[in-house]
Amino acid sequence: MNTIRITRFGFALGGASSVMYVGCVVVMLAVPRDAAIRFFNSIMHGWDVEPLMRWDMPWWEAIIGVIEVFILGWLFGAVVAALYNLGSKPKGAA
């Protein structure tokens, strides 16, 4: 059975998560406040996210957020790949 390279899958998931984070930042910068709230409320199945949203975030906090999301995505991807590899060992293999 095939295995997944842990570091590559971690980078793939971390990169994809970072792109999603940057996408959220772009939406918040590009559309009016009411439209952004409606957009994110629809993603969250109708939960009101307005009290959670910050509109005065400095650019350097957004950069730190991208880095943090990448790290968390990489760690999650590495765990998924490691668990997949554990479960994909053929019977009889140690």
PyRosetta script that sets phi, psi and omega in degrees:
from pyrosetta import init, pose_from_sequence

init()
pose = pose_from_sequence("MNTIRITRFGFALGGASSVMYVGCVVVMLAVPRDAAIRFFNSIMHGWDVEPLMRWDMPWWEAIIGVIEVFILGWLFGAVVAALYNLGSKPKGAA")
pose.set_psi(1, 150.6)
pose.set_omega(1, -178.4)
pose.set_phi(2, -76.5)
pose.set_psi(2, 154.5)
pose.set_omega(2, 174.0)
pose.set_phi(3, -118.3)
pose.set_psi(3, 163.2)
pose.set_omega(3, 178.9)
pose.set_phi(4, -106.6)
pose.set_psi(4, 134.7)
pose.set_omega(4, 174.9)
pose.set_phi(5, -72.6)
pose.set_psi(5, 121.3)
pose.set_omega(5, -172.5)
pose.set_phi(6, -62.0)
pose.set_psi(6, -45.9)
pose.set_omega(6, -177.4)
pose.set_phi(7, -67.4)
pose.set_psi(7, -40.6)
pose.set_omega(7, -179.7)
pose.set_phi(8, -65.6)
pose.set_psi(8, -43.3)
pose.set_omega(8, 179.2)
pose.set_phi(9, -66.5)
pose.set_psi(9, -37.7)
pose.set_omega(9, 176.0)
pose.set_phi(10, -60.2)
pose.set_psi(10, -45.6)
pose.set_omega(10, 177.9)
pose.set_phi(11, -64.6)
pose.set_psi(11, -38.4)
pose.set_omega(11, 179.8)
pose.set_phi(12, -64.0)
pose.set_psi(12, -46.6)
pose.set_omega(12, -179.8)
pose.set_phi(13, -70.3)
pose.set_psi(13, -38.8)
pose.set_omega(13, 176.5)
pose.set_phi(14, -63.2)
pose.set_psi(14, -42.0)
pose.set_omega(14, 178.1)
pose.set_phi(15, -65.4)
pose.set_psi(15, -44.3)
pose.set_omega(15, 179.0)
pose.set_phi(16, -63.5)
pose.set_psi(16, -39.7)
pose.set_omega(16, 178.1)
pose.set_phi(17, -64.4)
pose.set_psi(17, -40.0)
pose.set_omega(17, 179.0)
pose.set_phi(18, -65.6)
pose.set_psi(18, -39.4)
pose.set_omega(18, 177.6)
pose.set_phi(19, -63.0)
pose.set_psi(19, -41.1)
pose.set_omega(19, 177.6)
pose.set_phi(20, -62.8)
pose.set_psi(20, -41.0)
pose.set_omega(20, 179.1)
pose.set_phi(21, -62.6)
pose.set_psi(21, -46.3)
pose.set_omega(21, 178.8)
pose.set_phi(22, -63.2)
pose.set_psi(22, -37.2)
pose.set_omega(22, 176.0)
pose.set_phi(23, -59.4)
pose.set_psi(23, -41.7)
pose.set_omega(23, 177.0)
pose.set_phi(24, -63.7)
pose.set_psi(24, -40.8)
pose.set_omega(24, 177.9)
pose.set_phi(25, -61.9)
pose.set_psi(25, -44.3)
pose.set_omega(25, -179.5)
pose.set_phi(26, -62.6)
pose.set_psi(26, -42.4)
pose.set_omega(26, 178.3)
pose.set_phi(27, -60.2)
pose.set_psi(27, -44.3)
pose.set_omega(27, -178.2)
pose.set_phi(28, -66.8)
pose.set_psi(28, -30.4)
pose.set_omega(28, 179.2)
pose.set_phi(29, -82.4)
pose.set_psi(29, -29.4)
pose.set_omega(29, -169.2)
pose.set_phi(30, -92.9)
pose.set_psi(30, -24.2)
pose.set_omega(30, -174.3)
pose.set_phi(31, -114.5)
pose.set_psi(31, 158.9)
pose.set_omega(31, 176.5)
pose.set_phi(32, -61.8)
pose.set_psi(32, 157.0)
pose.set_omega(32, -176.4)
pose.set_phi(33, -54.5)
pose.set_psi(33, -47.5)
pose.set_omega(33, -178.8)
pose.set_phi(34, -61.4)
pose.set_psi(34, -39.2)
pose.set_omega(34, 179.3)
pose.set_phi(35, -67.7)
pose.set_psi(35, -39.4)
pose.set_omega(35, 178.1)
pose.set_phi(36, -64.3)
pose.set_psi(36, -41.7)
pose.set_omega(36, 179.1)
pose.set_phi(37, -63.5)
pose.set_psi(37, -45.1)
pose.set_omega(37, 177.9)
pose.set_phi(38, -60.9)
pose.set_psi(38, -42.4)
pose.set_omega(38, -179.5)
pose.set_phi(39, -60.8)
pose.set_psi(39, -51.4)
pose.set_omega(39, -177.2)
pose.set_phi(40, -71.3)
pose.set_psi(40, -31.9)
pose.set_omega(40, 174.1)
pose.set_phi(41, -63.0)
pose.set_psi(41, -39.6)
pose.set_omega(41, 179.9)
pose.set_phi(42, -68.0)
pose.set_psi(42, -35.1)
pose.set_omega(42, 176.7)
pose.set_phi(43, -66.5)
pose.set_psi(43, -35.4)
pose.set_omega(43, -177.1)
pose.set_phi(44, -91.4)
pose.set_psi(44, 23.1)
pose.set_omega(44, 175.1)
pose.set_phi(45, 57.9)
pose.set_psi(45, 39.8)
pose.set_omega(45, 174.3)
pose.set_phi(46, 91.4)
pose.set_psi(46, -4.8)
pose.set_omega(46, 175.1)
pose.set_phi(47, -63.9)
pose.set_psi(47, 141.1)
pose.set_omega(47, 178.6)
pose.set_phi(48, -82.3)
pose.set_psi(48, 106.9)
pose.set_omega(48, -177.8)
pose.set_phi(49, -95.1)
pose.set_psi(49, -1.0)
pose.set_omega(49, -176.8)
pose.set_phi(50, -55.8)
pose.set_psi(50, -43.9)
pose.set_omega(50, 180.0)
pose.set_phi(51, -65.1)
pose.set_psi(51, -19.2)
pose.set_omega(51, -178.6)
pose.set_phi(52, -89.6)
pose.set_psi(52, -17.7)
pose.set_omega(52, -173.9)
pose.set_phi(53, -81.6)
pose.set_psi(53, 137.3)
pose.set_omega(53, 175.1)
pose.set_phi(54, -107.4)
pose.set_psi(54, 130.6)
pose.set_omega(54, -178.5)
pose.set_phi(55, -105.3)
pose.set_psi(55, -6.1)
pose.set_omega(55, -176.4)
pose.set_phi(56, -115.2)
pose.set_psi(56, 33.6)
pose.set_omega(56, -177.8)
pose.set_phi(57, -76.7)
pose.set_psi(57, 126.6)
pose.set_omega(57, 176.8)
pose.set_phi(58, -69.0)
pose.set_psi(58, 157.3)
pose.set_omega(58, -176.9)
pose.set_phi(59, -60.4)
pose.set_psi(59, -35.4)
pose.set_omega(59, -177.3)
pose.set_phi(60, -69.2)
pose.set_psi(60, -29.0)
pose.set_omega(60, 175.1)
pose.set_phi(61, -70.6)
pose.set_psi(61, -33.8)
pose.set_omega(61, 176.4)
pose.set_phi(62, -65.4)
pose.set_psi(62, -39.9)
pose.set_omega(62, 177.8)
pose.set_phi(63, -63.6)
pose.set_psi(63, -44.1)
pose.set_omega(63, 177.9)
pose.set_phi(64, -62.5)
pose.set_psi(64, -38.6)
pose.set_omega(64, 177.4)
pose.set_phi(65, -61.5)
pose.set_psi(65, -41.8)
pose.set_omega(65, 178.0)
pose.set_phi(66, -61.6)
pose.set_psi(66, -43.9)
pose.set_omega(66, -179.8)
pose.set_phi(67, -64.2)
pose.set_psi(67, -44.9)
pose.set_omega(67, 179.8)
pose.set_phi(68, -63.3)
pose.set_psi(68, -42.3)
pose.set_omega(68, 179.0)
pose.set_phi(69, -65.3)
pose.set_psi(69, -38.1)
pose.set_omega(69, 176.6)
pose.set_phi(70, -61.4)
pose.set_psi(70, -46.6)
pose.set_omega(70, -179.0)
pose.set_phi(71, -62.2)
pose.set_psi(71, -46.7)
pose.set_omega(71, 179.1)
pose.set_phi(72, -63.2)
pose.set_psi(72, -40.8)
pose.set_omega(72, 177.1)
pose.set_phi(73, -64.0)
pose.set_psi(73, -41.2)
pose.set_omega(73, 178.6)
pose.set_phi(74, -62.6)
pose.set_psi(74, -45.6)
pose.set_omega(74, 179.7)
pose.set_phi(75, -62.3)
pose.set_psi(75, -44.1)
pose.set_omega(75, 179.3)
pose.set_phi(76, -63.8)
pose.set_psi(76, -43.0)
pose.set_omega(76, 177.5)
pose.set_phi(77, -62.7)
pose.set_psi(77, -39.7)
pose.set_omega(77, 178.4)
pose.set_phi(78, -64.7)
pose.set_psi(78, -40.2)
pose.set_omega(78, 178.1)
pose.set_phi(79, -65.3)
pose.set_psi(79, -44.5)
pose.set_omega(79, 179.1)
pose.set_phi(80, -60.4)
pose.set_psi(80, -46.3)
pose.set_omega(80, -179.5)
pose.set_phi(81, -63.9)
pose.set_psi(81, -42.1)
pose.set_omega(81, 179.6)
pose.set_phi(82, -63.6)
pose.set_psi(82, -43.8)
pose.set_omega(82, 178.8)
pose.set_phi(83, -66.1)
pose.set_psi(83, -38.3)
pose.set_omega(83, 176.4)
pose.set_phi(84, -60.9)
pose.set_psi(84, -46.4)
pose.set_omega(84, -179.4)
pose.set_phi(85, -63.4)
pose.set_psi(85, -37.5)
pose.set_omega(85, 176.6)
pose.set_phi(86, -63.4)
pose.set_psi(86, -41.6)
pose.set_omega(86, -178.1)
pose.set_phi(87, -77.7)
pose.set_psi(87, -14.5)
pose.set_omega(87, -175.6)
pose.set_phi(88, -97.4)
pose.set_psi(88, 2.9)
pose.set_omega(88, 178.6)
pose.set_phi(89, -67.9)
pose.set_psi(89, 134.6)
pose.set_omega(89, 179.5)
pose.set_phi(90, -66.5)
pose.set_psi(90, 153.7)
pose.set_omega(90, 178.8)
pose.set_phi(91, -61.5)
pose.set_psi(91, 139.0)
pose.set_omega(91, -179.5)
pose.set_phi(92, 93.4)
pose.set_psi(92, -14.6)
pose.set_omega(92, 176.9)
pose.set_phi(93, -86.5)
pose.set_psi(93, 143.3)
pose.set_omega(93, -178.2)
pose.set_phi(94, -86.3)
pose.dump_pdb("model.pdb")
